[in-house]
Structures are given as structure tokens and as C-alpha cells.
Amino acid sequence: MEVAHYLVRHFAGTEARNKIEHFVNLGNVKITDFGRPMMTKALKKLAEYAYTDGSGGRDATVIATLMSLNLRKIISHDEIFKRLATRLKLQLIDPIPITPEPFRNRHLPTPRNAR
């Protein structure tokens, strides 16, 4: 969901959907079920990190999933994971360390929260 959220915010409809479809079909991407047990773990992580570090529901869900699957590497540009990487013992790979110049000049749809 984090990747889809990023792509939808930065690319127009069909282009975003095509990129999402490509991503979810990669051989090294594991998509896991989200049921009541995972939701319970995510809610605990939300309560643990929301007030102290500003995490949201998606962030807490990612953290709970990583911990449940014993994964210690994440590719993310999200500030919350930069702040929590050391405490969570995560290796963080930022795929967008600097916004490339051509990307900054693209005409993007107005973000939903700016309307």
C-alpha cells in the first residue's frame, strides 16, 4: 500500500495503475494477508509509535508486518522509517535520496490534502 500510495500521488491514473501492477507482480515482492491478528499487532504498533514518533495507520501496519515476518530490510522514503530504523533494527534503503530535477518540474495532480 505504501508504494501504491506514493505512485498514485505522483503519477496520473493509468500510469499509476500500470506501475502498481508491475510492482505487485515482481517475483521478489511478498504480499501478505491482512486479517484480525495482523490488525491487532498493527494497532499495538500504532499506539506505541503514534504519539512519540508520529506514525500513522499505514506505517504501523508496515512495522507490524515487518516484525511478524522477521524482516529487517525496508525500501522507503518515508520519514517515520528513517526516524525508527535504529530502534526497530531495520536496514533502511531510501530509493529517492534526492528529488531529481526533471521530476520536480513535472506537472502533477494536486495532492488531495491541498484541495
N, C-alpha and C positions, 0 to 999 in steps of 0.2 A: 504493500500500500504506500509506503514512503516513496518508492520510485515512481509509482503511478501518480501520486500527488505532485511530485516535482515536475513530471513530464506534462501533466495537464495544465499546470500553472505556466509553463514555459513554451508550449507548442500548441498550435491550433488543433481542433477536433480530430480530423482523420490522421494527421501526422502524429499526434499524441497517442491515439489508439494503436496505430501501426507500431510505434516504438514500444508501447506497453506489451503488445502481443509478442513482439520479437524477444523482449526481455523475459517474459514468463515462460517462454519455450526454450530458453538456453538450457543446455544439458547440466550445467553446474548450479542451477538455481533450484533450491528446495522450497516448495510451497507447502506449508503445514496447515492442518485444520485448526480452526479457532472455535473451541467449544467452551462449555462451562468451566472445566478445570483450568484452561488457559486464561479465560476471562478472570477467574478468581486470582490467579497469580499476577495478572496484569493490574488488577485493582490494588493489590498489595504494593506493587512497584509504583503505581501512581501515587498512593498515599505516602510512600517512602520518599519519593523524589519530587513531587509537585511543589511543595512549599519551599523546600530547601534549594532546589535547583531549577525550578520552572518547567518540569517535564509535563507533557500533555498525555492524553489517552493513547495516541498512536505511539509515542515514544515509550510509554510504559509497556505497551503490547510488544514492541520490538525487544525491549530489555527482558521481559518475561520469557519470550520465545528463545532468545539467545541463551539465557540461563537454563531453560528447560532442556534445550538440545545440546547443552555444554559446548556452545560455540564461543570462540574468543576473538573472532575477527569480524569487523564490520566495515563496509564501504558506505560512508555517509558524509554529507557536507553539513549536517545538522549540528548547530552549536551545542545542543544538550549532550550529544555523544562526545564532543570534544571536552566538555567540562567533566563528564563522568568516566571517561576512558580509563584513567588511572585507578579510580575506586572500584570500577567493575572489572578491572584486569582485562581490558579489551585492547586489541590492536586495531587502531582506527586508521583507515585509508580514506583520505579525502580526495575524491575524484575531480574536484573543482577547486584546487588551491587558490587560483586567481580567476576572476571572470575574464575570459578572452575578449579583446577589443571588438571583434565583429559581433559577438553575442550582445554586448552592451548596446549596440546601435540598432538591434532588431526591433521591429515594431511588434510588440507583444500585446496580447489581450490585457485589459485592465484587470489586476487581481481582484477577486471577489470582495475582499475586505476594504478595498479603496473606493468602491462604488457608493 
